[in-house]
């Protein structure tokens, strides 16, 4: 993806933390405030396109959590869910089935708490629209699976359709780097 775009985001973060000393406690609210600063300074659609995109000439949708967390706030969740459904529909028009590949590097329980409404909105849209998310999904690959997956799973599993659960593959931190590099190199 565009390195200048990512550099601009990094500069906005640096500027934010120069003006607002990093909190030792209550980091979540400060992270959301920094993310709001970024969404206010950047084109939201461009942010979406750099965080979640279809890998060229494939049926694979890639979700880059490390980039996503730089701008994700509850204020953009509805629009982001709409964008993701657009990507899924685009992919299904060409390939019928699709895969989702998630880079969850640095994901944590506190991050999960910050983004739980995003998941709720995504799953509610799927339930309410009659969208056949589960049957058309062929794989859901999660890279850099966090050590706290058991705790996160207890929260998420009841919300996820059983068919989707059977299509999830979790990759540990050791194998993820090479697998992701291979996945992304194939499409460049």
Buried (B, 14 or more C-beta within 10 A) or exposed (E): EEEEBEEBBEEBBEEBEEEEEEEEEEEEEBBBEBBBBBBEBBEBEEBBBBBBBBBEEBBBBBBBBEBBBBBBBBEBBEEBBEBBBEBBEEBBEEBEEBBBBBBBBEBBEEBBEBBBEBBEBBBEBBEEEEBEBBEBBBBBBBBBBBEBBEEBBEEBEEBBBEEBEEBBEBBEEEEBEEBBEEBBEEEE
